[in-house]
Amino acid sequence: MPTPYDAVASLYAELFSDMLDTRPLERAMLAAFAELTEGPVADLGCGPGHLTAHLHSLGLDVFGLDLSPAMIALAREAHPELRFEQGSMTALDLEDGALAGILAFYSLIHMAPEELPAVFAEFFRVLAPGGHLLLGFYAGDDPEPQKFDHKVTLAYRWSPSSLADLLGKAGFAEVGQLVREPVEGERFLQAQLLVRKP
Ligand SMILES: C[S@@+](CC[C@H](N)C(=O)[O-])C[C@H]1O[C@@H](n2cnc3c(N)ncnc32)[C@H](O)[C@@H]1O
């Protein structure tokens, strides 16, 4: 079944595959995540695979997974040396404790708030104790998640502390967070939240 990102996959890849070049704060958090992580890593909602490739360049044993077949095709074409799979992060075909790290960068933004507890429970299940989860998302100050008209499909922005609370309820411990001002072309604050499975 086509997903909302299939129709825009090529445009998305064109616009965002080089985004890290101009995002030093994102690179800094990804570097910290890589330094803290030893073992298999999944980039969930990997899109065209640019962040999967970046984590690989930092020495991680990483694969990408995305719901959109078009995104997976682009990721495989751009990074033939890496493994990419089509599937949903809501039901991972992984054993309990199989991963040392999960990256979910702007891939939870379209989930309705009531869907997130089950997704975080799934992330908790597949992470080994001591494993890290790094989230990237649109931020705001309001304690309630705010809907907005994202170009692809309805999305939500979250206050980092509200999201950290939800992750806490799933059993994660906060390690740190980074919030930065929007740069040209962005409308909202951008946040990254790093948590750990105790
Ligand atoms: C905004 S893009 C982010 C892509 C990439 N992580 C980045 O930061 O550029 C969101 C991606 O999440 C994927 N996605 C949405 N829901 C998903 C799900 N349930 N399982 C796996 N991927 C999903 C979409 O297909 C899309 O490629």
Ligand as a Chemical Component Dictionary entry (heavy atoms), coordinates in Angstrom:
data_LIG
# 
_chem_comp.id                   LIG 
_chem_comp.type                 NON-POLYMER 
_chem_comp.pdbx_formal_charge   0 
_chem_comp.three_letter_code    LIG 
# 
loop_
_chem_comp_atom.comp_id 
_chem_comp_atom.atom_id 
_chem_comp_atom.alt_atom_id 
_chem_comp_atom.type_symbol 
_chem_comp_atom.charge 
_chem_comp_atom.model_Cartn_x 
_chem_comp_atom.model_Cartn_y 
_chem_comp_atom.model_Cartn_z 
_chem_comp_atom.pdbx_ordinal 
LIG C1  C1  C 0  10.330 13.289 7.913  1  
LIG S1  S1  S 1  10.895 11.740 7.287  2  
LIG C2  C2  C 0  12.434 11.557 8.183  3  
LIG C3  C3  C 0  13.484 10.792 7.401  4  
LIG C4  C4  C 0  14.869 10.800 8.037  5  
LIG N1  N1  N 0  14.847 10.110 9.324  6  
LIG C5  C5  C 0  15.364 12.220 8.226  7  
LIG O1  O1  O 0  15.532 12.655 9.378  8  
LIG O2  O2  O -1 15.572 12.911 7.223  9  
LIG C6  C6  C 0  9.845  10.593 8.123  10 
LIG C7  C7  C 0  10.084 9.152  7.656  11 
LIG O3  O3  O 0  9.465  8.261  8.593  12 
LIG C8  C8  C 0  8.897  7.198  7.856  13 
LIG N2  N2  N 0  7.863  6.564  8.697  14 
LIG C9  C9  C 0  6.684  7.078  9.101  15 
LIG N3  N3  N 0  6.010  6.183  9.861  16 
LIG C10 C10 C 0  6.785  5.072  9.926  17 
LIG C11 C11 C 0  6.644  3.786  10.554 18 
LIG N4  N4  N 0  5.555  3.457  11.265 19 
LIG N5  N5  N 0  7.653  2.894  10.421 20 
LIG C12 C12 C 0  8.763  3.180  9.697  21 
LIG N6  N6  N 0  8.945  4.377  9.061  22 
LIG C13 C13 C 0  7.979  5.314  9.184  23 
LIG C14 C14 C 0  8.360  7.867  6.602  24 
LIG O4  O4  O 0  8.088  6.942  5.561  25 
LIG C15 C15 C 0  9.472  8.851  6.291  26 
LIG O5  O5  O 0  10.444 8.298  5.441  27 
# 
loop_
_chem_comp_bond.comp_id 
_chem_comp_bond.atom_id_1 
_chem_comp_bond.atom_id_2 
_chem_comp_bond.value_order 
_chem_comp_bond.pdbx_ordinal 
LIG C1  S1  SING 1  
LIG S1  C2  SING 2  
LIG S1  C6  SING 3  
LIG C2  C3  SING 4  
LIG C3  C4  SING 5  
LIG C4  N1  SING 6  
LIG C4  C5  SING 7  
LIG C5  O1  DOUB 8  
LIG C5  O2  SING 9  
LIG C6  C7  SING 10 
LIG C7  O3  SING 11 
LIG C7  C15 SING 12 
LIG O3  C8  SING 13 
LIG C8  N2  SING 14 
LIG C8  C14 SING 15 
LIG N2  C9  SING 16 
LIG N2  C13 SING 17 
LIG C9  N3  DOUB 18 
LIG N3  C10 SING 19 
LIG C10 C11 SING 20 
LIG C10 C13 DOUB 21 
LIG C11 N4  SING 22 
LIG C11 N5  DOUB 23 
LIG N5  C12 SING 24 
LIG C12 N6  DOUB 25 
LIG N6  C13 SING 26 
LIG C14 O4  SING 27 
LIG C14 C15 SING 28 
LIG C15 O5  SING 29 
# 
